[in-house]
Amino acid sequence: MGKKKTLIVKKTLNPVYNEILRYKIEKQILKTQKLNLSVWHRDTFKRNSFLGEVELDLETWDWDNKQNKQLKWYPLKQKTAPVAPEAENRGEMKLALQYVPEPIPGKKLPTTGEVHIWVKECLDLPLLRGSHLNSFVKCTILPDTSRKSRQKTRAVGKTTNPIFNHTMVYDGFRPEDLTEACVELTVWDHYKLTNQFLGGLRIGFGTGKSYGTEVDWMDSTSEEVALWEKMVNSPNTWIEATLPLRMLLIAKISK
């Protein structure tokens, strides 16, 4: 569902936050989630150190119990053991990427080019609300989170293996931009007036930085990095892959 955080409270071992963090989510979907609250210390060099966490299984939470609506103390614990990969299965996406340089008349080398993203299909998407699923794919190329950077496929219903066969094109990419950019693809289930996140990919070099600034979204896995490297090194060629979808902290979208 994404992460939210409080303000930093300094110079005390007994910090008071008095903040409410809100998520908009249907109760049926809420019961499939876990709430994780973690406490961190930020030092003078802006490095974060883990202090402890509380994790609540919302599937077993008694929402009608009045005592659960009152403030309650929970002991902080060490990090919980990572969930087994099979329990975190979010399905896969079959796609292909291509970088198309645009030659400029009178110049030997192209100055800009296009990134083509061919979303073919998804496989074994998770069901979050019974047997119903109405999925679509969103795309943006970070660090640009403006409206012009956002594209999406049509929604495909009644299947956990939707076929999209949709190509998205982004232009104006210089060769050096390819080392700083990251393709973020996210899969969503559309239900009534809400969209529920199912899983996503971040395809780039995974360096942790973009144009000299540290960013948390430049976190590509080895498989995602391999696809991006092949695309960069093989212009005008479709590079295909089937990649596992994963949980993402979605980049903040600008208007």
C-alpha positions in Angstrom: 0.0 0.0 0.0 3.0 2.3 0.2 4.9 4.0 3.0 4.2 7.1 5.0 6.2 8.7 7.8 6.0 11.2 10.6 8.0 14.3 11.1 11.4 13.9 12.8 11.4 14.7 16.6 14.8 15.6 17.9 16.8 15.5 21.2 14.5 13.2 23.2 14.2 9.5 24.0 10.4 10.0 24.4 9.3 11.6 21.2 5.6 12.8 20.8 4.4 12.8 17.2 0.6 13.2 17.5 0.1 12.5 13.8 -2.5 10.5 11.9 -1.4 8.6 8.8 -4.4 7.9 6.5 -4.8 5.2 3.8 -7.8 4.9 1.5 -8.6 1.2 1.1 -11.6 -1.0 1.0 -12.2 -3.1 4.1 -12.3 -6.4 2.1 -8.8 -5.6 0.8 -7.6 -4.3 4.1 -8.1 -7.7 5.7 -5.4 -9.1 3.3 -2.7 -6.7 4.5 -0.3 -6.3 7.4 0.4 -3.0 9.1 4.1 -2.4 9.8 5.3 0.5 12.0 9.0 1.0 12.3 11.0 3.5 14.3 14.3 5.0 13.0 17.1 7.3 14.1 18.5 9.8 11.7 22.0 11.0 12.4 23.7 14.3 11.5 24.8 12.7 8.2 21.2 11.9 7.3 21.8 8.1 7.7 18.9 6.1 9.1 19.4 3.5 11.8 16.7 0.9 12.6 15.4 1.0 16.3 12.5 -1.4 16.3 9.1 -2.2 14.7 5.6 -3.4 15.4 3.7 -5.5 12.9 0.0 -6.2 13.1 -1.9 -8.8 11.0 -5.0 -7.0 9.8 -6.7 -10.3 8.8 -7.2 -11.2 12.4 -7.8 -7.6 13.7 -11.1 -7.2 15.5 -12.5 -4.0 14.1 -15.6 -4.1 16.3 -13.7 -4.4 19.6 -14.0 -1.0 21.3 -10.7 -1.6 23.1 -8.9 -1.7 19.7 -10.1 1.9 19.1 -8.2 3.2 22.1 -4.6 4.1 22.3 -2.4 1.0 23.2 1.3 0.5 23.8 3.2 -2.2 21.8 6.8 -3.2 22.5 9.2 -2.5 19.7 10.8 -5.7 18.3 13.6 -6.6 15.9 13.0 -6.9 12.2 10.7 -9.8 11.4 12.1 -12.6 9.2 11.6 -11.9 5.5 8.6 -13.6 3.9 9.2 -16.6 1.8 9.4 -15.7 -1.9 6.5 -17.9 -2.8 4.3 -16.1 -0.2 5.1 -12.8 -1.9 4.3 -13.9 -5.4 2.8 -11.0 -7.3 2.9 -12.6 -10.8 5.0 -11.7 -13.8 5.1 -9.3 -16.7 6.2 -10.2 -20.2 7.5 -7.1 -22.0 10.0 -5.8 -24.5 12.1 -2.6 -24.6 13.8 -0.8 -27.5 15.9 2.3 -27.8 15.5 4.1 -31.1 18.1 6.8 -31.8 16.9 9.7 -34.0 19.5 10.7 -36.6 19.9 14.5 -37.1 20.6 15.7 -40.7 24.2 16.6 -41.1 25.4 14.9 -37.9 27.1 11.5 -37.6 25.6 10.7 -34.2 22.0 11.1 -33.1 21.5 13.6 -30.2 18.2 12.2 -28.9 16.1 9.1 -29.2 13.0 7.2 -28.2 12.4 4.6 -25.6 9.7 2.1 -26.7 8.0 -0.1 -24.0 5.9 -3.0 -25.3 3.8 -4.4 -22.5 2.7 -7.8 -23.8 0.9 -9.6 -20.9 0.9 -10.4 -17.2 0.9 -13.9 -15.7 -0.5 -15.2 -12.4 -1.6 -11.9 -11.0 -2.8 -12.1 -7.3 -6.5 -12.0 -6.5 -7.3 -9.5 -3.8 -11.1 -9.5 -4.0 -12.5 -13.0 -4.5 -12.4 -14.2 -8.1 -12.6 -10.7 -9.7 -9.8 -8.8 -11.3 -9.8 -5.8 -13.7 -6.2 -5.0 -14.2 -4.2 -2.4 -16.1 -0.6 -1.1 -16.3 0.7 2.4 -15.6 4.0 3.6 -16.8 6.2 6.6 -16.1 9.9 7.2 -16.7 11.5 8.6 -13.6 12.7 11.1 -12.6 9.9 12.8 -14.6 6.7 12.3 -12.6 4.7 14.9 -14.4 1.4 14.2 -16.1 3.0 14.1 -19.5 5.2 11.2 -18.4 2.3 9.0 -17.4 0.8 6.5 -19.8 -1.4 3.4 -19.2 -2.9 0.4 -20.9 -6.6 -0.3 -21.2 -8.1 -2.4 -18.4 -8.5 -6.2 -19.0 -11.1 -7.9 -16.8 -12.0 -11.4 -15.6 -8.5 -12.9 -15.9 -5.3 -13.3 -13.8 -3.4 -13.5 -17.1 -4.3 -10.3 -19.0 -3.0 -9.7 -22.5 -2.4 -6.0 -23.1 -0.2 -5.9 -26.2 0.3 -2.2 -25.7 3.3 -0.1 -26.8 4.2 3.2 -25.1 6.7 5.6 -26.6 8.8 8.3 -24.8 11.0 10.7 -26.8 13.7 13.2 -26.2 16.2 10.8 -24.6 19.9 11.6 -25.0 22.3 8.6 -24.7 23.5 10.0 -21.3 19.9 10.2 -20.1 19.6 6.4 -20.2 22.0 6.1 -17.3 19.9 8.4 -15.1 16.4 7.3 -16.0 14.3 4.4 -14.8 11.1 2.9 -16.3 8.5 2.3 -13.6 5.7 -0.1 -14.6 3.0 -0.8 -12.1 0.0 -3.1 -12.3 -3.3 -2.2 -10.7 -6.7 -3.7 -10.1 -9.5 -1.2 -10.9 -12.6 -1.6 -8.8 -15.4 1.0 -8.7 -13.6 4.3 -7.9 -10.4 2.8 -6.5 -7.2 1.3 -7.9 -5.4 -1.4 -5.8 -1.7 -1.9 -6.4 -0.8 -5.5 -7.4 2.9 -5.3 -8.2 5.5 -3.5 -10.3 8.9 -3.2 -12.0 11.6 -0.6 -12.0 13.9 -1.0 -15.0 17.1 1.0 -15.0 20.7 0.7 -13.9 19.8 0.5 -10.2 22.6 2.8 -9.1 20.7 4.5 -6.3 21.3 7.9 -7.9 19.9 10.0 -10.7 21.7 13.1 -12.0 24.0 13.1 -9.0 21.1 12.9 -6.4 20.4 9.9 -4.2 16.9 8.5 -5.0 15.1 5.5 -3.5 13.4 4.6 -6.8 16.7 3.7 -8.6 16.5 0.3 -7.0 16.3 -2.1 -9.9 16.8 -5.8 -9.3 19.6 -7.7 -11.2 17.0 -9.0 -13.7 15.6 -5.5 -14.3 19.2 -4.1 -14.7 20.1 -6.8 -17.2 17.1 -5.9 -19.4 18.0 -2.2 -19.4 21.6 -2.9 -20.2 20.7 -5.1 -23.1 18.4 -2.4 -24.5 21.0 0.4 -24.1 23.7 -1.8 -25.8 21.4 -2.9 -28.7 19.7 0.1 -30.2 16.9 -0.5 -32.7 16.4 -4.0 -31.4 13.5 -5.3 -29.3 14.8 -6.9 -26.1 12.3 -9.2 -24.5 12.0 -10.5 -20.9 9.6 -12.0 -18.4 10.2 -10.4 -15.0 8.6 -11.0 -11.6 6.4 -8.2 -10.2 7.4 -6.9 -6.8 6.3 -4.5 -4.1 7.3 -0.9 -4.8 7.3 2.3 -2.9 5.6 4.4 -5.5 7.3 7.6 -6.5 5.4 10.8 -5.6 3.5 12.0 -8.6 3.6 15.7 -9.5 0.7 17.5 -11.0 
